[in-house]
Amino acid sequence: MTPEHPANPQKQRRGLNRMLHATRYSWHGLRAAWSEAAFRQESCAALVLVPAAFWLGRSWVEVALLAGSVLLLMVVELLNSAVEAAIDRIGPEWHALSGRAKDLGSAAVLIALLLCAGIWGAALYQRIAHG
C-alpha cells in the first residue's frame, strides 16, 4: 500500500463519480440490512409511521419529531448491525469485549426505541386527550 496506490480506490474519486459510488455503497448497505429481521420490522413500521406523522403532527416541528424518531431508530439499528458485523468478522469465539460491544449496540437500539415510543405516545395522548 503506497501513496500512489491506496487500499481503497474510493479515496481518490472526486465529485460526481465519488457521489455515485458512495450511493451504490449505501444501497448495498441497505440491501445487507434487509437481511436483519429487526431492520425489516422497523422498515415496515416506518412505512406506516412516517406518513402517520403528517396526520398526527400539528406543526412541522411535531411532524419532524415523530418522523425523525422513527428514522433515528433505523439509523441506530444500522449502526448496531455494523458493529455486530465487524465483531463477527474478527472471529466467532466469545470474548468479553466483543460481547460488550454487541451489548452496547443493543442498548443504543433500546434507547432509540424508547425515545421513539415516548414521542409517539405523548403525541397520541395529546391528540386523543386534548382533541
C-alpha positions as CSV (number, residue, x, y, z in Angstrom):
1,M,0.0,0.0,0.0
2,T,1.8,3.1,-1.3
3,P,0.5,6.7,-1.5
4,E,0.2,6.2,-5.3
5,H,-1.9,3.0,-4.8
6,P,-4.2,3.4,-1.7
7,A,-6.0,0.3,-0.5
8,N,-9.4,2.0,-1.1
9,P,-9.9,3.5,-4.6
10,Q,-12.9,5.4,-3.3
11,K,-10.5,7.8,-1.6
12,Q,-9.1,9.0,-4.9
13,R,-12.5,9.6,-6.6
14,R,-13.8,13.2,-6.7
15,G,-17.0,15.0,-7.5
16,L,-20.0,13.2,-9.1
17,N,-18.0,10.0,-9.6
18,R,-17.4,9.8,-5.8
19,M,-21.1,10.5,-5.1
20,L,-22.3,7.9,-7.5
21,H,-20.0,5.2,-6.0
22,A,-20.9,6.3,-2.4
23,T,-24.6,6.0,-3.3
24,R,-24.1,2.5,-4.7
25,Y,-22.3,1.5,-1.4
26,S,-25.2,2.9,0.6
27,W,-27.7,0.8,-1.4
28,H,-25.5,-2.2,-0.8
29,G,-25.7,-1.4,2.9
30,L,-29.5,-1.1,2.9
31,R,-29.8,-4.4,1.0
32,A,-27.5,-6.0,3.6
33,A,-29.5,-4.5,6.4
34,W,-32.7,-6.0,4.9
35,S,-31.4,-9.5,5.9
36,E,-31.7,-8.4,9.5
37,A,-35.1,-9.1,10.9
38,A,-35.1,-6.1,13.3
39,F,-34.4,-3.7,10.4
40,R,-37.1,-5.3,8.2
41,Q,-39.6,-4.8,11.1
42,E,-38.6,-1.2,11.7
43,S,-38.7,-0.5,7.9
44,C,-42.3,-1.9,7.8
45,A,-43.2,0.2,10.8
46,A,-41.7,3.3,9.2
47,L,-43.8,2.7,6.1
48,V,-46.9,3.3,8.4
49,L,-45.5,5.7,11.0
50,V,-43.8,8.2,8.7
51,P,-47.0,9.0,6.8
52,A,-48.9,8.9,10.0
53,A,-46.6,11.6,11.4
54,F,-48.2,14.0,8.9
55,W,-51.6,13.2,10.2
56,L,-50.7,13.2,13.9
57,G,-48.4,16.2,13.9
58,R,-50.0,19.6,14.2
59,S,-46.9,21.6,13.1
60,W,-43.8,20.9,11.1
61,V,-41.9,20.6,14.4
62,E,-44.2,17.8,15.6
63,V,-44.1,16.0,12.2
64,A,-40.3,16.3,12.3
65,L,-40.1,14.8,15.8
66,L,-42.5,12.0,15.0
67,A,-40.9,11.0,11.7
68,G,-37.4,11.8,12.9
69,S,-37.7,9.5,15.9
70,V,-38.6,6.6,13.6
71,L,-35.8,7.4,11.2
72,L,-33.3,7.8,14.1
73,L,-34.3,4.3,15.3
74,M,-33.5,2.9,11.9
75,V,-30.1,4.7,11.8
76,V,-29.2,3.3,15.3
77,E,-30.3,-0.2,14.1
78,L,-28.0,0.1,11.0
79,L,-25.1,1.2,13.3
80,N,-25.8,-1.7,15.6
81,S,-25.8,-4.1,12.7
82,A,-22.5,-2.7,11.5
83,V,-20.9,-3.2,15.0
84,E,-22.2,-6.8,15.1
85,A,-20.8,-7.5,11.6
86,A,-17.4,-6.1,12.5
87,I,-17.3,-8.1,15.7
88,D,-18.3,-11.3,13.8
89,R,-15.6,-10.7,11.2
90,I,-13.0,-10.7,14.0
91,G,-14.0,-14.2,14.9
92,P,-16.8,-16.5,16.1
93,E,-15.2,-17.2,19.5
94,W,-16.7,-15.4,22.6
95,H,-14.7,-12.6,24.0
96,A,-15.7,-10.2,26.8
97,L,-15.0,-7.1,24.7
98,S,-16.9,-8.5,21.7
99,G,-19.9,-9.2,24.0
100,R,-19.6,-5.7,25.5
101,A,-19.6,-4.1,22.0
102,K,-22.7,-6.0,21.0
103,D,-24.5,-5.3,24.2
104,L,-23.7,-1.5,23.9
105,G,-25.1,-1.5,20.4
106,S,-28.2,-3.3,21.6
107,A,-28.6,-0.8,24.4
108,A,-28.4,2.0,21.9
109,V,-31.2,0.5,19.9
110,L,-33.3,0.1,23.1
111,I,-32.8,3.7,24.0
112,A,-33.7,4.8,20.5
113,L,-36.8,2.6,20.6
114,L,-37.9,4.0,24.0
115,L,-37.4,7.6,22.7
116,C,-39.5,6.8,19.6
117,A,-42.2,5.2,21.7
118,G,-42.2,8.1,24.2
119,I,-42.5,10.7,21.4
120,W,-45.3,8.8,19.7
121,G,-47.1,8.0,23.0
122,A,-47.0,11.7,24.0
123,A,-48.3,12.8,20.6
124,L,-51.1,10.3,20.6
125,Y,-52.1,11.2,24.2
126,Q,-52.1,14.9,23.2
127,R,-54.2,14.2,20.2
128,I,-56.7,11.9,22.0
129,A,-57.0,13.7,25.3
130,H,-57.0,17.3,24.0
131,G,-58.7,16.7,20.7
